[in-house]
């Protein structure tokens, strides 16, 4: 049965991803860890604009998408992650993967978007 699950994470981190190639490899690791299949990407770009400096990494997966945005001018840095999938996945696996950035604070919402925006957790 098709799911419509959306994990939204907002975290401050001590070690944000800043290298485009490494960040693509890290996102690939996440996709594999949650048992998804890549259709395109991951793609990454680093923005050097003052006040918006940071990295964006995005992948289209067979069941939707995964996108991470970082802002590394502040300390701790801000990272926002969206994992949207039409297939069940374990959010604890996502949080284990996220530990590589040394989170300082983590807030999240896990939504079931099947028929509205119901909180799963």
N, C-alpha and C positions, 0 to 999 in steps of 0.2 A: 504494500500500500504506500502511496506517495505521501511524504511528510512535507511540511513547510516550516522548518526549524531555523531560527535566527539567533545566533549568539552574538551579542554586542559587548565588547570589552573596552573599558577606559581605564588605563593604568599609568602611573608614573613609574619610571624605571631608572636604575642606576647605569645600565649598559644598553642604550638604544642601538638598534641596527643602523649603521651608517654606510656600510659598503654594499653597493648594489648587487654584486655577484653573490656575496655571502648571504645577503637577505633573500635572494631568489632560491638559493640552496636550502636555507632555513624554512622558507614557506613550502618548498617541495617536501621537506621532511615532515612538516605538519600534515600536509595533504595525504601522504602515505600513512602516517600514524593514525589518522582517522578513517582510513580505508576508502579514500575517494580516488577518482580518476581525473587526471589533468586533460583538458581539451585544448587549452591555449595558455601559454605562459609557464611559469610566472614572469611577469614583466615588471620592471622597476625603473624609477626615475628619482633623482635627487634634486630637490629644489633649493637653490642658493639664495632666494629672495629673503632679505632681512625681515624678521617678524613671521615668516612662514617657512623657515629653513627646516628641511627634513626629507625623509624618504617615503615614497609610496611604492608598495609592492602589491600586485594584483594577479590573480589567476582565475581563469574560467574553468570550473570543474564540471564534470558530466551532470552533476546534480544542482549546479548554480554557480556560486562564486565565493572567493575568499580575498579580502582586501585588508591591508595593514597600512596605516598612516602613522608617521612619526614626526615629532617636532623636537629637535635636539638642542635648541638654543637655551632652553631652561635647564636647571639642574634641581631636582631630577627631570628627566625628559618625559614628554607625554607620548604615549602610544595608544592608538585606537585600532581595534581589530574587529572585523565583521566576518563571521562564518555563517553563510546562508546555504542551506541544503535541503533538497527534497528527499533525503535519505537520513535515517537515524544516525547520530554520532554521539560519542561520549565526550561531554564537556570537560571531564577531568583530564582526559588526554590532552586537550587544548591547553589547560592550565599547567600541566606538567611541561609541555613544550615551551610555554611562555616563561618558565623559570630561568631560561638562558639569558634573559634580559635583566635579571635581578630586580623584580618588581618591588617597589616601595609601597605603593597602594594599588589595589585592584577593585574596580567596581564592574558589575556586569548585569545584564538582563538576558534571560533566555526565553525567547518567545516562540509560541506556536502560532504561525500565521495562516493556518489552514482555514479558519473561519473567523477571522478577527485577529486581535493581538493579545492572546492569552499568555500570561506568565506561566512558564513551565517550572522555573526555579528562580 
